[in-house]
Amino acid sequence: MNAARHVHDGAVRELAGLRRSLHGMWRLQGLPVLPRGYHHRQLAQELDTTRAGASRGA
C-alpha cells in the first residue's frame, strides 16, 4: 500500500507541475510583448493540440 501511495503522490506532483507549465504558456501567449527567450510561434506550436506530443488540456 505504501508503494502504491508513493507512486500516486509522484503522479499527482507531476500533474500539478504540468498544469502550472500549461497555464504559464497559456498566459504568455496573450501578451503583446513576450519576455526575453520566449517566442509567440514556439508557444503556439506547444499549445497546438492537433500536433503530436503537444501539451494537452489540463
Phi, psi and omega per residue, in radians:
M1 nan -0.747 3.136
N2 -1.084 -0.670 3.129
A3 -1.134 -0.740 3.121
A4 -1.124 -0.690 3.122
R5 -1.143 -0.680 3.113
H6 -1.097 -0.764 3.109
V7 -1.108 -0.779 3.131
H8 -1.068 -0.822 -3.132
D9 -1.063 -0.690 3.099
G10 -1.120 -0.719 3.118
A11 -1.147 -0.677 3.108
V12 -1.121 -0.741 3.110
R13 -1.125 -0.729 3.124
E14 -1.105 -0.770 3.120
L15 -1.071 -0.737 3.124
A16 -1.084 -0.711 3.108
G17 -1.134 -0.731 3.110
L18 -1.137 -0.668 3.099
R19 -1.125 -0.737 3.100
R20 -1.074 -0.754 3.138
S21 -1.112 -0.798 3.123
L22 -1.078 -0.779 3.134
H23 -1.105 -0.717 3.114
G24 -1.084 -0.768 3.102
M25 -1.116 -0.730 3.142
W26 -1.065 -0.740 3.126
R27 -1.189 -0.702 -3.137
L28 -1.101 -0.645 -3.065
Q29 -1.080 -0.401 -3.120
G30 -1.539 -0.096 -3.126
L31 -1.380 2.409 3.105
P32 -1.198 -0.577 3.096
V33 -2.221 2.196 -3.101
L34 -1.607 2.665 3.032
P35 -1.054 2.744 3.134
R36 -0.948 2.373 3.108
G37 1.671 -0.147 3.119
Y38 -1.942 2.538 -3.134
H39 -2.354 2.394 -3.110
H40 -0.992 -0.704 -3.095
R41 -1.105 -0.746 3.140
Q42 -1.136 -0.723 3.116
L43 -1.105 -0.770 3.141
A44 -1.056 -0.718 3.120
Q45 -1.143 -0.735 -3.125
E46 -1.169 -0.589 -3.109
L47 -1.555 -0.043 3.141
D48 -1.290 1.853 -3.075
T49 -1.281 -0.161 3.105
T50 -1.503 -0.191 -3.123
R51 -1.511 2.368 3.106
A52 -1.094 2.301 3.118
G53 1.455 0.049 -3.139
A54 -1.298 2.851 3.061
S55 -1.068 2.480 3.083
R56 -1.895 2.715 3.135
G57 -0.949 2.504 -3.129
A58 -1.827 nan nan
